[in-house]
Amino acid sequence: MRILRVLHQGRIFYASLLEDSVVCLNKELGYTDPIPLRDLSVLPVVMPSKIVCAAINYRAHGAELGHSVPEEPRLFLKPPSAVIGAGQAIILPEASSRVDHEGELAVVVGRNAKNVAEENADEYIFGYTCANDVTARDLQQRDQLFGRAKGFDTFCPIGPWIETEVPDPDNLVLRTLVNEEVRQEGSTADMIFGPRRLLAYVSSIMTLSPGDVILTGTPEGVGPIRDGDEVRVEIEEVGLLINPVVGTPVTIEEKHTVQ
């Protein structure tokens, strides 16, 4: 099932996506008939309390950067204010001269999770979606920390929907394209720590809440994006996330196109 978060007549709710309409999943709102997509605004699929990210979680990407294989997940956080949806613009900050794409599989948490065993992790995963861990690479190297480099507004595109039925998240093809040129192509089978292991590990540190997101790392091939580019993150059986890139600040609109 493909799940969207939408705005209709002043109400925000989750809905399942049909061909050109949605069905409201919040039954208490009283919607009984499908709502045409043209009559609503599609919002970013989640507004998480936190975005937990795994660094160096693909073997090939670690080798690309000269890192050894970690013995346990290496984590950092992105702020919720970095989230944008499909079709919204990634804004290049003036403070950076090198901003990179990092296509990733994202896990969406479905219920409160604390000290979850890996074998029970599926019970706490609502679904999966596409994400782009946009990174100011020069600032990351300068600061030797991730907070500024990963935390700018618009630096966490996510969407276009939440796919709740992914039979094997440990074996999905992931591609990142810039202006239709394939920059990254890998498989989640190359992950050092899979989605279930990551959820269990993160929940041993902090309580995860419904709507929280875990970014599971990026394959090799990260590279720069520039004003005027279009970035696509495509994940088999999950979806296709498309975002334009702009070099000057623009007004971020709530409504955007579902691809």
Beta strands, then each sheet from edge to edge (+ up, - down):
strand 1: 2-8
strand 2: 11-17
strand 3: 21-24
strand 4: 35-36
strand 5: 41-43
strand 6: 51-55
strand 7: 74-78
strand 8: 83-84
strand 9: 90-91
strand 10: 99-101
strand 11: 103-109
strand 12: 125-132
strand 13: 135-136
strand 14: 156-163
strand 15: 173-178
strand 16: 181-187
strand 17: 213-215
strand 18: 223-224
strand 19: 230-235
strand 20: 239-246
sheet 1: 4+ 3- 2+ 1- 5+
sheet 2: 4+ 3- 2+ 1- 14+ 8+
sheet 3: 4+ 3- 2+ 1- 14+ 12- 11+ 17- 6- 7+
sheet 4: 9+ 20+ 19- 15+ 16-
sheet 5: 13+ 10- 18+
end
